[in-house]
Amino acid sequence: MLCAASSSPTASLSILDRASGLTLCAAAVVVVALGCSESKGNEHKKGAAGGEELIRKLPRVDVSKLDPDARKAWVEHINNALSPCGEPITVARCVQQQRKCRRCVPAARYLARLVTGGYSAKEIRQFYRNRYDEQTKVDLPTGSAPVRGATMARIRIVEFSDFECPFCKAARPILERTLREFPGRVQIVFRHYPLPAHTQAVPAAIASIAAAKQGKFWEMHDKLFDAQSDLSSEALERYAEELGLDMDRFRTAIQKPETREVVEKDRALGQRVKVDGTPTIFVSGRRFDEPLESLADYIREELNQ
């Protein structure tokens, strides 16, 4: 769940729409993706993309544990989703024809995981698009942002967060567990995205940046989330003292315009990549909208591609 910055829905394009160039009404998309009943007497249903027969089995993709409904949904998705390498061919045909794209098999396995997760067809299409469509990949340079984990890690997680957001607090142990589960292979980059409704979020962010100037960002980060119920100015000073910070330097840093500018630059970056709530997570430049409990599975899939 998110602390929302706005309530406007995010539009999503169907992978099938991109393949066929057709505009489908929402109801039709849902019916197709959930797996309409096949016509009696037809052994094979024609695929929506290109009118070709549906491919129902793929080498190196084990779907033996899928129940019949999930299996039907998976067949629909692999025959509609385009190759993650940008070729004008479905994932199913990419795997079947043993194309050079090494991400087609992982993409088919990813779709198999999603259909077992209770997601709607629309959500699955959006997750797939976020992960594989070139138009959804964003550039999120680390710059001088705080980093936890390996410097040269293969997987970079960027978190846009708000110290007053309860969902950000709930995300913290999951992210920390992810670092422990993939030592040396994952790093977490923290970006400030204080929401207007959270009146103490900006002062807390500024306090964490002031602490960072003395090498104590993550210590302050942890303390702010642990004591989220009290982010008053008096409390922020108390937390700085408990961390053993030089209080004169801390107070001076808080007052400097460039300290606040760090928060504003992070927020501007978030707006550029369409952050609309907190926490918002990006994995290697791809927006991660699945439940955070699925993050380890997602990263494991990335490392195996």
N, C-alpha and C positions, 0 to 999 in steps of 0.2 A: 504494500500500500504506500501511498504518497501523501505528503503534505502538499496540497495543490496551490500552484501560483495562479491558475485560471481554470475555468470550467469548460473551455471550448474543446470539443472533440478533435482528435487528430485524424485527418483524412488518410485513407490507405488505398493503394492501388493494388488490384489483384494481379498476381503473376500471370494468370491466364489472360487478363485484359491485355497485358503487354505482348503476349505471344500472338494473340489473334487480331489485335487492333480493334476489338469490339468493345462496346460499352454495355455492360450487363447491369440490370437492376439488382439491388441488394438481395432481394428475395431469391432471385434465380441463382446468385452466387452461393448463397447459403445451402440451397437445395442440392446443387451440384457437389459442393465440397463435403457435405455430410453423407453423400452416397445415395442417390436416388435408386429406387428398386429397379432392377434390370428387367427388361421386357421378357415375358415368357417365351421360351422357344429359342432365345438367342444365347448361345454359349459365351460369346464375347460381346461386350458393350463397346461401342465406338468411343474413342477418347474425345474430349472436348477440344483439344488442341490439334488441329490438322485433320480431324476425322479418322485418325488411325486407331487400330485396335488397342485396347488397354493392355499394358504389360503388368502382370500380376505377381511375378517372381523376379528377384534380382540376385545374381551371384554376390557372395560376400556380405549380404544383408540378411540377417536372421530376424524374421518376423514370426517365428513359430509360437511365441508367447502372446501374440496379439489376439484378442477375442474377435469374433466375426465382424462386429461393428467397427472396431478399431482397424482391422485389416482392410475393410472396405474403404474407410476414410483414407488410409495410407495409400491404397491403390489410386484413388482419385488425386491425391496430392502429388505423388511422384509422376503422374501422367500429365499434370498441369504445370508444375513448377519448372522454371527454366534452369538450365545448367548454371551452377555458381561461377563458372568461368566465362560467362557472357555469350556463349554460343546459342544460336537460335534452335535449340533442341531441348527436349524435356530431360529432367533428371533420369527418368526411367530409361530412355533411349541412350543417354550418355553412358550409363552403366552397362546396359545390355550390349552396346556396340563397342565397349571398351575404349572409349575415347581417351585422349591424352589428359583430360582434366582430372587431376587427382582428388578433387574435392567432391566429385559426384557421388561416390560411395558414402563418404561421411555425411553428405547432404541427405541422402536417402535414409541413412541411419538416424539422422537428426529428426526427420519427419516421422519416423517410427516412434521415437521417444515422445514427440509432441502429441501424437494422436492418443497416447495412453495417459496424457496429463489432464484430460477433462477440458481442454480448451475448445473454443468455438472454431469453426472453419476460418472465420475472419481473423481471429487472433493468430492462428497458425500461419496464415498467409502473411500477416504483418511481421511475425517473428522471423519468418524465412526471408522476407524482404529486408528487414533490418540487418540480418546476418550476411546476406549474399549479394544484394543489389549494389552495384557500384555507386549509384546515386545516393545511397544512404550512408556511405562511409564518410567520416569526418576527420579532419586533422586537429588533433588535440596535443600540441607540443607541451612538454613538461615545464620548460622554462625554469623559473625559480620556485615552483610550487613544491610543497612538502611531499616527500616520497617515503613510503615504507616498503621494504622488501629489497630484492636484488637490483642493483643498478642496471645490469645488462639483461634483465629478465626478458623472456620471450613474450610473455603476456603482460600487457599494461592495462590495469583497471583505473579508470578515472571516475572519481565520485564527486558529484556536485551535491553539497550538503549544507545543512542549516543546524546550528547548535541548539536551537530551540524546538526543532522538529522531533516529535517522539518516534517517528518511523526511521529517522536517521540514527537515533540512539539504538533502536532495535537492530539496525543493519550492522552496527559496529562489531558485535561478536561473530557474525557470519563472515564479514570481511577478514577479521583476524584469524578465524579458523581456516579460511581459504589460503592465507599466507603460510600457515603451518602445514597445510596439506600438500602444498606445492612449493617446497623450499627451493629457492634459487631460480624458480621459473616464473614467478609472478611478482609484480610490484603494484602498489596502490598509490595513486596520485590524488591528493585532496584539493578540491576547488570549492571556494566559498560561494554559496548561493542563498543568502539570507532572504527570506520571504517577507513581503511588506506587512503581513498580518502578525509577524513575530517581532514584537518591539524590542526585545533584548538580543535578537540574533546578530545585528550589526555590531553592537558593543562587544559581544562575545567573540565575534570573528576578529575584531580589531585587537582584543586582548590576546588571542592566539597568535596573531602576527607579531605583536610586540614580544611575546614569549619566544617566538621563532628567532628573533634577532639575538637572543641569548642561547640559542640551541635547544630550546625546550618546547617546540611546537607540539610534538606528539604527547608529551606529558601534560601540557595544557589541554590539548584536544581530549584526552581521556578524562581529565578532571571535569571539564565542562559538561561532558555527557553524563558522567557519574552524578554530578550535582545540577542536573538540568532544571530542577524546580526552582533554583535560585541563581539567576544570572544578573543580579543587580550590580551596580558599580562597586558597592562595598564588598560584595562577594567576590567579584573579579580581582580586586586588590588582595583579598584574603587568599585566594587560590595562588596568586603570584608569589605571595610571601611563603606559602606552604611549599612551593616548588624551589624556594631558595633564590629567587631572581633578585637582581640588583633593582631595588624599587625606584630609584631615581631614573635609571635607564628605562625601566618599564613605563613609568608615567610620561617620560619625554616621548617615547615611541608612540604611545597612544595618542598624543596630541599632534603628531606630525601628519600633515596632509598626505604624504606618500604612503602612510600606513593604511589609511582609508582607501587610497587609490588601488591598493592590491585587491580589496574587496570588490570595488567597482569594476576593475578589469576582469576579474573572475566572473562576475555577474554578466558582464557584456559578452564574454565568451560563451557562457551558458545560453544566453538569449540567441546568440548566433547559431548554435547547434540545436535550438528549439527545446531547451529544458523548460518544462512546464510544471515542475513540482520537485520535491525532494523526498528521499534521495533519488537522483538520476544517475545511472551507472552506464559507462561505456567500457566495452572490452575490446582492446586493440582497434579503437576507432569505430566500433559498432555499438549502437544503442542496445542495451540489454533490458528488455521489458518483461521477461519472464519473472516469476517469483524468485526472490533472492535465494530461497532454498535450492533452486536449480542451478545456481552459479557454479558450483563445483563440477556438475555434469557438463555444463557448457564449456568450462575451461579444459576439462579432460578431453572433450571432443576436439577443441582447438589444438591441443598439444599432440593429438594423434593424427591430425590431418597432414 
